[in-house]
Amino acid sequence: MPAVSSSVLVPYTSYLRVYEPLAAFPEPERTHWTRYARRGHRPTAQDEQRRSLADLLPTPPVPVRVHESPDAFVAEVDGVVCVCPWRTRLRGWLALEELGEALPGALLDVALPPVVRGQAAADYERWREDNPDARPWIRSSVWQVPVGWFTLFSDDEREYGTAVGDGPAAAGGDPEGGEPAEGGEPVPYAPALRYRTPMVQARRRLARGLKTLRDTIDDGPLTESLVDVGRWLEEFHPRSLVELDYGGLVHALSEEQLAKDHSAADVAEGIAALRDGDGEGAGAAYTRFTERWRAVKERQFAN
């Protein structure tokens, strides 16, 4: 079935992305991304989601694409071109593995029949035999930004506005000029909120945060999350760029809420308070953070 493109926005997902320099890719992939980066208009995160949703419309649905996506996000860092491959097929397989924990069994069987899921799982196992070291450049989260992601960034790296420079636009259109989303109708600007930092800074902040947590509190979900993210970041080139993009979550928050959202600052303040033995200060920062994101996540169950 051909891809469907429209001006309809597809919420509500946030993203953690890694952009690697072209030198990090082996040939012939490096040549492909070099040519790709020279292109003018490129598809957006919204285009990728629309294509994936379109694949679920046939009977039976197509939960994972037959061929890997040739697309990527592109950014320039200090004159160095970096790319973040979509790897939609790989991410589809990984998401399918987690779907059983997110949906009731009866609902999952209706949306994706067991025979379809079984075939996709078998395809993934065969593919992994030839690609044991494969990993995605993009992580995503629905209806929230995981607290661990914010440990990678500082508040002065926060970018908020209707256009935030090169790279994917949260609204789904061209981030620089309001171009149509891959042949669809022009997409109106919407607020975008993101953080960007060099890989070396992200790793340093994560290591400091992890040490503080281990020194002050018992291991728990946050510690496990930081360990997981840290292992993932170690897979990439040290001159990479790390990006946290609120993506479609900007449509779940008012512009006033977005303008006041300094979640990275809250997380950094909480970790610093723990390091200083200030339990009251850590609790206050944690409360601000959790109340903000609880209100967002609860909308998932609104009718």
C-alpha positions in Angstrom: 0.0 0.0 0.0 1.5 3.4 -0.9 2.4 5.8 1.9 -0.3 8.2 3.0 0.7 11.8 3.5 -1.5 14.6 4.9 -1.4 17.7 7.0 -2.9 15.7 10.0 -0.5 15.8 12.9 0.4 12.5 14.5 0.9 12.9 18.3 2.0 12.1 21.1 5.6 10.8 21.0 8.9 12.2 22.3 12.3 11.2 20.9 15.9 10.7 22.0 18.1 10.8 18.9 21.8 10.4 18.1 23.3 12.1 15.1 26.6 10.6 14.0 29.2 12.2 11.8 29.5 10.7 8.3 32.9 9.4 9.1 31.3 7.0 11.6 29.5 5.0 8.8 31.2 2.3 6.7 30.9 2.2 3.0 28.7 2.1 1.0 26.4 3.5 3.7 28.6 6.6 4.1 28.3 7.5 0.4 24.5 7.1 0.7 24.2 9.4 3.6 26.6 11.9 2.1 24.4 12.2 -1.0 21.3 12.2 1.2 22.6 15.1 3.3 23.0 17.2 0.1 19.3 17.0 -0.6 17.1 20.0 0.0 13.8 18.9 1.4 13.7 15.8 3.6 10.8 13.9 5.2 10.0 14.6 8.9 9.2 12.5 12.0 5.5 13.0 11.2 6.0 11.6 7.8 7.6 8.5 9.3 4.7 8.0 11.7 2.1 8.5 8.9 3.8 5.8 6.8 3.8 3.4 9.7 0.2 4.0 10.5 -0.7 3.5 6.8 0.9 0.1 7.0 -1.6 -1.0 9.7 -4.6 -0.3 7.4 -4.4 -3.3 5.1 -5.8 -6.7 6.0 -3.7 -8.3 7.4 -1.8 -5.3 8.8 1.9 -4.8 8.2 3.4 -4.2 11.7 7.0 -4.1 10.4 8.1 -2.9 6.9 9.6 -5.3 4.5 12.5 -3.0 3.6 14.5 -0.7 5.8 13.9 3.0 5.5 16.5 4.9 3.4 15.8 8.2 5.3 17.5 10.0 8.1 17.5 13.3 10.0 20.4 15.6 9.2 22.2 18.2 11.4 25.4 20.2 11.1 27.6 20.4 14.2 30.6 22.8 14.1 30.8 22.4 10.3 30.5 18.6 10.5 27.5 16.9 8.8 25.9 14.4 11.1 23.0 12.0 10.3 20.5 10.1 12.4 19.1 7.2 10.4 15.5 6.4 10.9 15.9 2.6 10.9 12.1 2.3 10.9 12.2 -1.5 10.4 14.5 -2.2 13.3 12.6 0.1 15.6 9.3 -1.5 14.5 10.6 -4.9 15.6 11.8 -3.6 18.9 8.5 -1.8 19.5 6.6 -5.0 18.7 8.5 -6.8 21.4 7.3 -4.3 24.0 3.7 -4.1 22.8 2.6 -7.0 24.9 3.3 -5.1 28.0 1.5 -2.0 26.8 -1.8 -3.4 25.6 -4.3 -6.0 27.0 -4.0 -9.3 25.2 -7.5 -9.2 23.7 -7.0 -5.8 22.3 -3.5 -6.7 20.9 -4.9 -9.7 19.2 -7.5 -7.6 17.4 -5.0 -4.9 16.3 -2.3 -7.3 15.4 -3.3 -11.0 15.1 -1.0 -13.5 16.7 -0.1 -15.0 13.3 1.1 -11.6 12.1 3.1 -11.0 15.3 4.6 -14.4 15.1 5.8 -13.9 11.5 7.3 -10.6 12.4 9.1 -12.1 15.3 10.5 -14.9 13.1 11.7 -12.4 10.5 13.5 -10.4 13.3 15.2 -13.5 14.6 16.5 -14.4 11.1 17.6 -10.8 10.6 19.4 -10.6 13.9 21.6 -13.6 13.0 23.2 -11.5 10.2 23.1 -8.2 12.2 23.9 -9.0 15.8 25.3 -5.6 16.6 22.5 -3.5 15.1 21.1 -0.7 17.3 18.6 2.1 16.6 19.7 5.8 16.5 16.3 6.8 17.8 14.4 6.0 21.0 10.8 7.1 21.5 8.4 7.4 24.4 4.6 7.9 24.3 2.8 10.4 26.5 6.0 11.3 28.4 9.7 12.2 28.3 11.5 9.7 30.6 13.2 11.4 33.5 16.5 9.7 32.7 16.6 11.4 29.3 16.8 14.8 31.0 20.0 14.0 32.8 21.9 14.2 29.5 21.1 17.9 29.1 21.4 21.3 30.8 18.8 24.0 30.9 20.9 26.4 28.7 20.7 23.8 25.9 16.9 24.1 25.8 15.4 25.5 22.5 11.8 26.6 22.4 9.9 28.3 19.6 8.0 27.8 16.4 11.2 26.9 14.5 14.3 25.5 16.2 16.8 25.2 13.3 17.9 22.2 11.3 16.7 18.7 12.1 13.2 17.4 12.5 10.3 19.8 13.3 8.0 18.9 16.0 5.0 20.0 14.0 5.7 17.8 11.0 6.5 20.4 8.4 9.8 21.7 7.2 11.5 23.3 10.2 12.8 26.2 8.3 10.0 27.3 6.0 6.6 25.6 6.5 7.0 23.4 3.4 4.4 20.7 2.7 5.1 17.5 4.5 6.3 15.2 1.6 3.8 16.3 -0.9 0.9 16.9 1.4 -0.8 20.2 2.3 1.3 22.9 4.0 1.6 22.1 7.7 1.1 25.1 10.0 3.8 25.9 12.5 3.4 24.6 16.0 5.7 25.2 19.0 8.8 23.0 19.2 10.8 22.2 22.2 14.1 20.3 22.2 17.6 20.0 23.8 20.8 19.3 22.0 24.3 18.5 23.4 27.6 17.0 22.3 27.9 13.3 23.1 30.9 13.9 25.4 28.7 16.2 27.6 25.8 13.7 27.6 28.0 10.9 28.8 29.6 13.0 31.4 26.3 14.2 32.9 24.9 10.7 32.8 27.9 9.3 34.6 27.7 12.0 37.3 24.0 11.5 37.8 24.4 7.8 38.0 27.1 8.0 40.6 25.0 10.4 42.7 22.1 8.1 42.6 24.1 5.1 43.6 25.8 7.0 46.4 22.6 8.4 47.9 19.6 6.1 47.2 18.9 2.4 46.6 18.9 1.2 43.0 15.5 1.6 41.3 13.9 2.3 38.0 15.7 5.6 37.5 19.1 4.0 38.1 18.2 1.2 35.7 17.1 3.7 33.1 20.4 5.6 33.3 22.4 2.4 33.0 20.4 1.4 29.9 20.7 4.8 28.2 24.4 4.9 29.1 25.0 1.5 27.4 23.2 2.8 24.3 25.2 6.0 24.1 28.4 4.0 24.3 27.6 2.5 20.9 28.0 5.8 19.0 30.9 7.9 17.8 32.3 10.3 20.5 31.7 13.3 18.2 28.0 12.6 17.8 25.2 15.0 18.7 22.4 13.9 21.2 19.0 15.4 20.9 15.8 15.3 23.0 12.8 16.3 21.0 9.3 16.8 22.6 7.9 15.8 19.2 4.1 15.4 19.3 3.9 16.1 23.0 3.8 19.8 22.2 0.2 19.2 21.2 -0.6 17.9 24.7 0.7 21.0 26.4 -0.4 24.6 26.2 2.1 27.2 25.0 2.1 28.6 28.5 3.0 25.2 29.9 5.7 24.7 27.3 7.2 28.1 28.0 7.4 27.3 31.7 8.7 23.7 31.2 12.3 23.5 32.4 12.3 19.8 33.2 16.1 19.4 32.6 16.7 22.1 35.2 14.4 20.3 37.7 16.2 17.0 37.2 19.7 18.7 37.4 18.6 20.5 40.6 17.3 17.3 42.2 20.5 15.4 41.5 22.6 18.3 42.8 20.5 18.4 46.0 21.0 14.7 46.5 24.8 15.1 46.0 24.8 17.8 48.7 22.7 15.8 51.1 19.7 18.2 50.7 16.8 15.8 50.8 14.2 18.6 51.1 15.6 20.3 47.9 15.7 17.0 46.0 12.1 16.3 47.0 10.9 19.7 45.9 12.6 19.3 42.5 11.2 15.8 42.1 7.7 17.0 43.0 7.8 19.8 40.4 8.9 17.3 37.7 6.4 14.5 38.5 3.4 16.8 38.9 4.1 18.3 35.5 4.4 15.0 33.7 1.7 13.2 35.6 -0.8 15.7 34.2 0.4 15.0 30.7 0.4 11.2 31.0 -3.1 11.2 32.5 -4.4 12.6 29.2 -3.7 9.2 27.7 -6.8 7.9 29.4 -9.1 10.9 28.7 -12.0 10.4 26.4 
